[in-house]
């Protein structure tokens, strides 16, 4: 039996930032499209975390990870 990983909001954000930086998902995609990258049991836990922090599954990924800061060259 596999154990459900315990996530905190900062963990979810880090995972999603990694997916975006790898090009596996876009910033404009909806949060619900992230479920393809997590196991079913983990996703249920992640959904509860997101809902507890007032994120909607129809929100864009960029709303979850926040704006990116670009250094001026």
N, C-alpha and C positions, 0 to 999 in steps of 0.2 A: 504494500500500500504506500503510495507516494504521499509525502508530507506537503502540506500547503505552505508556501513561503510566506512569511509575515512581511508585509510591505508597509512603509510609511509614505506619506505624500512625497517627501523628498526622494525616496527610492523610486517611486513611479516616475517622477520627473526626470531623474537620471536615466532610467531605462528608455524613456521616450526620446530624450535628447540624443541618446546613442542611436536609436532607430532612425531619427531624422538625419543625423550626421552621416550615417551609412547609406542614406538614400532609400531606405526601405519604406518610408512613409513620408508624405509631404506635410508641411506646416498647415496647409489649408484643409487637409483631410479631417473628418469628424473623429472625435474621441472614440466613438463606438467601433471604428475600424481598427483600433489597436487590439481588439480581442483576438485577432488572428495570430498575434505574436505571443500570446500567453496561454497557458493551459486553462481549461475550463474552470477548474477549482481556483486557480490564482485569479482569474478574471472576475469571479464572483466577489472575491475579497477586494480587488482593486475597485470594482464598481461601488462597493460600500464606502471605501475611502474617498473616492471622488464625490459621491453624493454628500458625504459628511462635510466636505469642503465647498459645497455649493457649485460643483461642476455638473453640467448636463452632458449626457452622452452625445448630444447633437452639437455641442460646442466644437470649435476648431482646436486642433492640436496646439496651435500657437498660444491659445488662451491658457493652456495647461503649462506649457514650458516657459511662457513669458517671452518678452522681446529679446532679441539678440543684440549684444553691444559690439559695435564694430569700432576698432581703433583706426583713427585717421592716419593715413600714410604720410 
